[in-house]
Amino acid sequence: MNRIIEIDCPLELLIGLHLNAERFADYLKRQAAISLFKEGRISSGMAATWLEIPRANFLHLAWDAGAVLMEDSGDDLMRETALL
């Protein structure tokens, strides 16, 4: 079940960012997904599904945002290579 969250945003902010409300909502959603992934609160697969993009595309976005994609552990390597 999907939920809609409403956020109050001053018009000046949208004008300053050169974004309309829809593009700003998409930006916030992408940033939230990346942040939650970086905190370890959601998986890359869940984030990609939420953003409706392929997982590889999300991992690229997360990497660009400074996320650590793999720790130096055998468990991480086995889990990631199992997806190939």
ZADO-797213 format. One record per residue: residue in three letters; x, y, z of N, C-alpha, C in turn. Coordinates in Angstrom, 2 decimals. Example, Ala and Ser with C-alpha at 12.3 -4.5 7.8 and 13.67 -1.06 7.14 Angstrom:
<recs>
+-----+---------+---------+---------+---------+---------+---------+---------+---------+---------+
:   r :   neast :  nnorth :     nup :  caeast : canorth :    caup :   ceast :  cnorth :     cup :
+-----+---------+---------+---------+---------+---------+---------+---------+---------+---------+
: ALA :   13.19 :   -5.69 :    7.80 :   12.30 :   -4.50 :    7.80 :   13.20 :   -3.30 :    7.80 :
: SER :   12.85 :   -2.25 :    7.08 :   13.67 :   -1.06 :    7.14 :   12.90 :    0.03 :    7.87 :
+-----+---------+---------+---------+---------+---------+---------+---------+---------+---------+
</recs>
This chain:
<recs>
+-----+---------+---------+---------+---------+---------+---------+---------+---------+---------+
:   r :   neast :  nnorth :     nup :  caeast : canorth :    caup :   ceast :  cnorth :     cup :
+-----+---------+---------+---------+---------+---------+---------+---------+---------+---------+
: MET :    0.84 :   -1.16 :    0.00 :    0.00 :    0.00 :    0.00 :    0.90 :    1.24 :    0.00 :
: ASN :    0.64 :    2.14 :   -0.90 :    1.41 :    3.38 :   -1.00 :    0.77 :    4.47 :   -0.16 :
: ARG :    1.60 :    5.33 :    0.37 :    1.15 :    6.49 :    1.13 :    1.68 :    7.74 :    0.47 :
: ILE :    0.94 :    8.79 :    0.53 :    1.38 :   10.09 :    0.03 :    1.69 :   10.96 :    1.23 :
: ILE :    2.88 :   11.55 :    1.20 :    3.30 :   12.45 :    2.27 :    3.34 :   13.86 :    1.70 :
: GLU :    2.71 :   14.76 :    2.38 :    2.66 :   16.15 :    1.93 :    3.69 :   16.96 :    2.70 :
: ILE :    4.48 :   17.76 :    1.98 :    5.51 :   18.59 :    2.60 :    5.25 :   20.05 :    2.21 :
: ASP :    5.24 :   20.90 :    3.21 :    5.08 :   22.33 :    2.97 :    6.40 :   22.88 :    2.44 :
: CYS :    6.34 :   23.61 :    1.34 :    7.55 :   24.14 :    0.71 :    7.29 :   25.55 :    0.22 :
: PRO :    8.10 :   26.50 :    0.67 :    7.88 :   27.88 :    0.21 :    8.15 :   28.01 :   -1.29 :
: LEU :    7.35 :   28.81 :   -1.95 :    7.51 :   29.03 :   -3.38 :    8.91 :   29.56 :   -3.70 :
: GLU :    9.46 :   30.38 :   -2.81 :   10.78 :   30.95 :   -3.03 :   11.85 :   29.86 :   -3.18 :
: LEU :   11.68 :   28.77 :   -2.43 :   12.63 :   27.66 :   -2.52 :   12.57 :   27.02 :   -3.90 :
: LEU :   11.38 :   26.76 :   -4.39 :   11.23 :   26.17 :   -5.71 :   11.80 :   27.09 :   -6.79 :
: ILE :   11.50 :   28.38 :   -6.67 :   12.02 :   29.34 :   -7.64 :   13.53 :   29.37 :   -7.59 :
: GLY :   14.08 :   29.40 :   -6.38 :   15.53 :   29.43 :   -6.22 :   16.23 :   28.20 :   -6.77 :
: LEU :   15.57 :   27.06 :   -6.69 :   16.13 :   25.81 :   -7.20 :   15.80 :   25.57 :   -8.67 :
: HIS :   14.97 :   26.43 :   -9.24 :   14.53 :   26.29 :  -10.63 :   13.83 :   24.94 :  -10.86 :
: LEU :   12.98 :   24.58 :   -9.89 :   12.23 :   23.32 :   -9.97 :   10.75 :   23.60 :   -9.76 :
: ASN :    9.93 :   22.80 :  -10.44 :    8.51 :   22.85 :  -10.12 :    8.26 :   21.85 :   -8.98 :
: ALA :    7.06 :   21.82 :   -8.45 :    6.76 :   20.98 :   -7.29 :    7.00 :   19.50 :   -7.59 :
: GLU :    6.65 :   19.05 :   -8.77 :    6.81 :   17.63 :   -9.11 :    8.29 :   17.24 :   -9.18 :
: ARG :    9.09 :   18.07 :   -9.82 :   10.53 :   17.77 :   -9.91 :   11.20 :   17.85 :   -8.54 :
: PHE :   10.75 :   18.77 :   -7.70 :   11.29 :   18.87 :   -6.35 :   10.92 :   17.63 :   -5.54 :
: ALA :    9.68 :   17.15 :   -5.69 :    9.26 :   15.93 :   -4.99 :   10.11 :   14.74 :   -5.44 :
: ASP :   10.38 :   14.64 :   -6.73 :   11.24 :   13.56 :   -7.24 :   12.65 :   13.66 :   -6.66 :
: TYR :   13.16 :   14.89 :   -6.58 :   14.49 :   15.11 :   -6.01 :   14.54 :   14.67 :   -4.54 :
: LEU :   13.53 :   15.08 :   -3.76 :   13.48 :   14.70 :   -2.35 :   13.36 :   13.19 :   -2.17 :
: LYS :   12.57 :   12.56 :   -3.01 :   12.39 :   11.11 :   -2.94 :   13.71 :   10.40 :   -3.21 :
: ARG :   14.43 :   10.85 :   -4.24 :   15.73 :   10.26 :   -4.59 :   16.73 :   10.45 :   -3.44 :
: GLN :   16.76 :   11.66 :   -2.89 :   17.69 :   11.94 :   -1.79 :   17.35 :   11.12 :   -0.55 :
: ALA :   16.07 :   10.96 :   -0.27 :   15.64 :   10.15 :    0.87 :   16.04 :    8.69 :    0.68 :
: ALA :   15.84 :    8.15 :   -0.52 :   16.20 :    6.76 :   -0.79 :   17.70 :    6.56 :   -0.61 :
: ILE :   18.49 :    7.48 :   -1.12 :   19.95 :    7.38 :   -1.00 :   20.36 :    7.47 :    0.46 :
: SER :   19.79 :    8.41 :    1.18 :   20.13 :    8.59 :    2.59 :   19.76 :    7.36 :    3.43 :
: LEU :   18.56 :    6.84 :    3.22 :   18.14 :    5.64 :    3.96 :   19.02 :    4.45 :    3.63 :
: PHE :   19.44 :    4.33 :    2.37 :   20.36 :    3.26 :    1.98 :   21.71 :    3.43 :    2.66 :
: LYS :   22.24 :    4.65 :    2.65 :   23.54 :    4.92 :    3.26 :   23.52 :    4.63 :    4.76 :
: GLU :   22.37 :    4.86 :    5.40 :   22.23 :    4.59 :    6.84 :   22.00 :    3.11 :    7.12 :
: GLY :   21.81 :    2.31 :    6.07 :   21.55 :    0.89 :    6.25 :   20.12 :    0.57 :    6.65 :
: ARG :   19.22 :    1.51 :    6.44 :   17.83 :    1.31 :    6.85 :   17.00 :    0.64 :    5.77 :
: ILE :   17.41 :    0.76 :    4.49 :   16.74 :    0.03 :    3.40 :   17.83 :   -0.55 :    2.50 :
: SER :   17.45 :   -1.57 :    1.76 :   18.39 :   -2.21 :    0.83 :   18.42 :   -1.44 :   -0.49 :
: SER :   19.44 :   -1.72 :   -1.27 :   19.52 :   -1.10 :   -2.59 :   18.36 :   -1.55 :   -3.47 :
: GLY :   17.94 :   -2.79 :   -3.30 :   16.80 :   -3.28 :   -4.07 :   15.51 :   -2.57 :   -3.72 :
: MET :   15.30 :   -2.34 :   -2.42 :   14.10 :   -1.63 :   -2.00 :   14.13 :   -0.19 :   -2.50 :
: ALA :   15.29 :    0.44 :   -2.41 :   15.44 :    1.82 :   -2.88 :   15.16 :    1.91 :   -4.38 :
: ALA :   15.73 :    0.98 :   -5.12 :   15.53 :    0.98 :   -6.58 :   14.06 :    0.75 :   -6.93 :
: THR :   13.41 :   -0.14 :   -6.22 :   11.99 :   -0.40 :   -6.46 :   11.17 :    0.84 :   -6.16 :
: TRP :   11.49 :    1.50 :   -5.05 :   10.78 :    2.73 :   -4.66 :   10.95 :    3.81 :   -5.72 :
: LEU :   12.16 :    3.95 :   -6.26 :   12.42 :    4.96 :   -7.27 :   12.02 :    4.52 :   -8.68 :
: GLU :   11.64 :    3.26 :   -8.81 :   11.23 :    2.69 :  -10.10 :   12.35 :    2.78 :  -11.13 :
: ILE :   13.56 :    2.39 :  -10.69 :   14.72 :    2.35 :  -11.57 :   15.43 :    1.02 :  -11.36 :
: PRO :   16.23 :    0.59 :  -12.32 :   17.00 :   -0.64 :  -12.11 :   17.96 :   -0.51 :  -10.93 :
: ARG :   18.21 :   -1.61 :  -10.25 :   19.09 :   -1.60 :   -9.08 :   20.47 :   -1.07 :   -9.43 :
: ALA :   21.00 :   -1.44 :  -10.58 :   22.31 :   -0.96 :  -10.98 :   22.33 :    0.57 :  -11.09 :
: ASN :   21.26 :    1.15 :  -11.59 :   21.18 :    2.61 :  -11.68 :   21.16 :    3.24 :  -10.29 :
: PHE :   20.42 :    2.61 :   -9.36 :   20.40 :    3.14 :   -8.00 :   21.78 :    3.05 :   -7.37 :
: LEU :   22.46 :    1.93 :   -7.55 :   23.80 :    1.78 :   -6.97 :   24.74 :    2.85 :   -7.51 :
: HIS :   24.59 :    3.20 :   -8.77 :   25.41 :    4.27 :   -9.35 :   25.09 :    5.61 :   -8.67 :
: LEU :   23.82 :    5.90 :   -8.47 :   23.42 :    7.13 :   -7.78 :   23.98 :    7.16 :   -6.35 :
: ALA :   23.86 :    6.03 :   -5.67 :   24.34 :    5.95 :   -4.28 :   25.85 :    6.11 :   -4.22 :
: TRP :   26.55 :    5.48 :   -5.15 :   28.01 :    5.59 :   -5.21 :   28.41 :    7.05 :   -5.43 :
: ASP :   27.75 :    7.72 :   -6.36 :   28.02 :    9.13 :   -6.63 :   27.76 :   10.00 :   -5.40 :
: ALA :   26.83 :    9.56 :   -4.54 :   26.49 :   10.31 :   -3.34 :   27.39 :    9.93 :   -2.16 :
: GLY :   28.37 :    9.05 :   -2.39 :   29.32 :    8.70 :   -1.35 :   28.98 :    7.48 :   -0.53 :
: ALA :   28.03 :    6.68 :   -0.98 :   27.68 :    5.48 :   -0.24 :   28.77 :    4.42 :   -0.39 :
: VAL :   29.00 :    3.68 :    0.69 :   29.90 :    2.53 :    0.65 :   29.05 :    1.36 :    0.18 :
: LEU :   29.41 :    0.81 :   -0.95 :   28.57 :   -0.24 :   -1.54 :   28.92 :   -1.62 :   -1.02 :
: MET :   30.14 :   -1.82 :   -0.62 :   30.53 :   -3.13 :   -0.08 :   31.53 :   -2.92 :    1.03 :
: GLU :   31.26 :   -3.55 :    2.16 :   32.24 :   -3.58 :    3.24 :   33.26 :   -4.65 :    2.90 :
: ASP :   34.34 :   -4.66 :    3.61 :   35.38 :   -5.66 :    3.38 :   35.10 :   -6.93 :    4.16 :
: SER :   34.01 :   -7.59 :    3.80 :   33.70 :   -8.85 :    4.47 :   33.31 :   -9.90 :    3.44 :
: GLY :   33.59 :  -11.12 :    3.78 :   33.25 :  -12.23 :    2.90 :   31.76 :  -12.36 :    2.67 :
: ASP :   30.97 :  -12.04 :    3.71 :   29.52 :  -12.13 :    3.58 :   29.01 :  -11.17 :    2.52 :
: ASP :   29.52 :   -9.95 :    2.52 :   29.11 :   -8.97 :    1.52 :   29.49 :   -9.43 :    0.12 :
: LEU :   30.69 :   -9.95 :   -0.04 :   31.14 :  -10.41 :   -1.35 :   30.27 :  -11.57 :   -1.84 :
: MET :   29.97 :  -12.52 :   -0.97 :   29.13 :  -13.66 :   -1.36 :   27.73 :  -13.19 :   -1.74 :
: ARG :   27.16 :  -12.28 :   -0.95 :   25.81 :  -11.79 :   -1.23 :   25.76 :  -11.06 :   -2.56 :
: GLU :   26.74 :  -10.20 :   -2.83 :   26.75 :   -9.43 :   -4.07 :   27.03 :  -10.30 :   -5.29 :
: THR :   27.96 :  -11.25 :   -5.18 :   28.27 :  -12.09 :   -6.33 :   27.15 :  -13.10 :   -6.61 :
: ALA :   26.35 :  -13.43 :   -5.60 :   25.22 :  -14.33 :   -5.81 :   24.18 :  -13.70 :   -6.73 :
: LEU :   24.17 :  -12.37 :   -6.82 :   23.19 :  -11.68 :   -7.65 :   23.58 :  -11.66 :   -9.11 :
: LEU :   24.82 :  -12.04 :   -9.42 :   25.32 :  -11.99 :  -10.81 :   24.82 :  -13.17 :  -11.60 :
+-----+---------+---------+---------+---------+---------+---------+---------+---------+---------+
</recs>
